Amino acid sequence: MNAGIIGTGHYVPEKVLTNKELEKMVDTSDEWIRTRTGIEERRIADDDMDTSDMAYLAAKKALENADIGAEDLDMILVATVTPDQPFPSVSCMLQDRLGAKKAAAMDVSAACSGFMYGLVTAKQFIESSDYKYILVVGVEKLSKIVDWKDRNTCVLFGDGAGAAIVGPVQDGKGILSFELGADGSGGKHLYQDEYVVMNGREVFKFAVRQMGESAVNVVEKIGLKKEDVDYLIPHQANIRIMEVARERLGIDREKMSKSVHKYGNTSAASIPIALSEDAKNGKIKDGDLVVLVGFGGGLTWGAVALRWGK
């Protein structure tokens, strides 16, 4: 059977941290941040809200949107690099809180590419007919691993969660192709010591190349052309990187999802938050060919081409 996305949901914290407020915290400026990243503000979770809390709120919305109950779930996959604690996993905590008693549960660690890895993993279980409904969540509380004195990184990141229910869809719909990849030799360019450490120049070069290539590759794999793409949802890391991917596909700006200005880089939550927002506001329509593409620490990358609809 074909596997596709049958429901989405997302959650972002209420607290907004603007560029103007960051000017008072570190040596930076609103203009510098906007021109180099496209970010204007980001959301920050309160101290008493952890990763699993945001995952739960997004998951509940996705279940409601898919019109299924937690008891129907066969598996829960949570993509995150900021779990509440090393173990138990966020997915196990989520399974208990949702009451998804029959669901297997595991976390996926692929940084900003995590949701893509989770989505492709879910596809395999559903197309083999072993499982019917799988919850895939991308969630991060990056504010707890950001050095708020490092102006090169603290301006980039935000907190949030996005969720998708993956299940069987009709012929011609769902996930049509994918590409996953990794280059462990580049891990030194983006990693966590105590806080996030990043070689911005090297990560930028990698992302610009890989986002464009992967987006084109998944379209070509299904025998279609770039002009057949109706909508692009790139990882919301940096507007300049996103624009390169858009230009490689040759699509108009209004056909590219853009929420980086509101939320900053939410890592594994970035793509599912954008997907959920755009599905809710009608930017993605039934039958649209949608490309999701992301990159992250590891270094990792992933892309999916899917035909929207149930």
NORJOUR-V220651 format. One record per backbone hydrogen bond with DSSP energy under -0.5 kcal/mol. NH is the residue of the N-H (numbers start at 1). CO is the residue of the C=O. If there is no record, write none. Layout:
nh=NH co=CO
nh=NH co=CO
//
This chain:
nh=2 co=169
nh=4 co=167
nh=6 co=4
nh=6 co=165
nh=7 co=165
nh=9 co=163
nh=11 co=161
nh=17 co=42
nh=18 co=16
nh=19 co=40
nh=22 co=18
nh=23 co=19
nh=24 co=20
nh=24 co=21
nh=25 co=22
nh=26 co=22
nh=28 co=26
nh=33 co=29
nh=34 co=30
nh=35 co=31
nh=36 co=32
nh=37 co=33
nh=38 co=33
nh=38 co=34
nh=39 co=33
nh=40 co=261
nh=41 co=261
nh=42 co=17
nh=44 co=15
nh=49 co=46
nh=50 co=48
nh=54 co=50
nh=55 co=51
nh=56 co=52
nh=57 co=53
nh=58 co=54
nh=59 co=55
nh=60 co=56
nh=61 co=57
nh=62 co=58
nh=63 co=59
nh=64 co=60
nh=65 co=61
nh=66 co=62
nh=67 co=63
nh=68 co=63
nh=72 co=69
nh=73 co=70
nh=74 co=133
nh=75 co=133
nh=76 co=104
nh=77 co=135
nh=78 co=106
nh=79 co=77
nh=79 co=137
nh=80 co=78
nh=80 co=108
nh=93 co=89
nh=94 co=90
nh=95 co=91
nh=96 co=92
nh=97 co=93
nh=98 co=94
nh=99 co=95
nh=100 co=95
nh=101 co=99
nh=103 co=100
nh=104 co=74
nh=106 co=76
nh=108 co=78
nh=110 co=108
nh=113 co=110
nh=114 co=111
nh=116 co=113
nh=117 co=113
nh=118 co=114
nh=119 co=115
nh=120 co=116
nh=121 co=117
nh=122 co=118
nh=123 co=119
nh=124 co=120
nh=125 co=121
nh=126 co=122
nh=127 co=123
nh=128 co=124
nh=129 co=126
nh=130 co=125
nh=131 co=125
nh=134 co=166
nh=135 co=75
nh=136 co=134
nh=136 co=164
nh=137 co=77
nh=137 co=135
nh=138 co=162
nh=139 co=79
nh=139 co=137
nh=140 co=160
nh=142 co=158
nh=144 co=141
nh=145 co=142
nh=148 co=146
nh=150 co=147
nh=151 co=149
nh=153 co=150
nh=154 co=150
nh=156 co=153
nh=157 co=153
nh=158 co=265
nh=159 co=43
nh=160 co=140
nh=161 co=11
nh=162 co=138
nh=163 co=9
nh=164 co=136
nh=165 co=7
nh=166 co=134
nh=166 co=164
nh=167 co=4
nh=169 co=2
nh=170 co=310
nh=173 co=170
nh=174 co=307
nh=175 co=3
nh=176 co=305
nh=177 co=305
nh=179 co=303
nh=181 co=301
nh=183 co=299
nh=186 co=183
nh=187 co=184
nh=189 co=186
nh=190 co=187
nh=191 co=197
nh=193 co=191
nh=193 co=195
nh=196 co=145
nh=197 co=191
nh=199 co=189
nh=200 co=198
nh=203 co=199
nh=204 co=200
nh=205 co=201
nh=206 co=202
nh=207 co=203
nh=208 co=204
nh=209 co=205
nh=210 co=206
nh=211 co=207
nh=212 co=208
nh=213 co=209
nh=214 co=210
nh=215 co=211
nh=216 co=212
nh=217 co=213
nh=218 co=214
nh=219 co=215
nh=220 co=216
nh=221 co=217
nh=222 co=218
nh=222 co=219
nh=223 co=220
nh=224 co=219
nh=228 co=225
nh=229 co=226
nh=230 co=289
nh=231 co=289
nh=232 co=255
nh=233 co=291
nh=234 co=232
nh=235 co=293
nh=237 co=235
nh=239 co=37
nh=242 co=238
nh=243 co=239
nh=244 co=240
nh=245 co=241
nh=246 co=242
nh=247 co=243
nh=248 co=244
nh=249 co=245
nh=250 co=246
nh=251 co=246
nh=255 co=252
nh=256 co=253
nh=257 co=232
nh=262 co=259
nh=263 co=259
nh=264 co=260
nh=265 co=156
nh=266 co=264
nh=269 co=266
nh=270 co=267
nh=272 co=268
nh=273 co=269
nh=274 co=270
nh=275 co=271
nh=276 co=272
nh=277 co=273
nh=278 co=274
nh=279 co=275
nh=280 co=276
nh=281 co=277
nh=282 co=279
nh=283 co=278
nh=284 co=278
nh=285 co=283
nh=287 co=308
nh=288 co=285
nh=290 co=288
nh=290 co=306
nh=291 co=231
nh=292 co=304
nh=293 co=233
nh=294 co=302
nh=296 co=300
nh=299 co=296
nh=300 co=296
nh=301 co=181
nh=302 co=294
nh=303 co=179
nh=304 co=292
nh=305 co=177
nh=306 co=290
nh=307 co=174
nh=308 co=288
nh=308 co=306
//
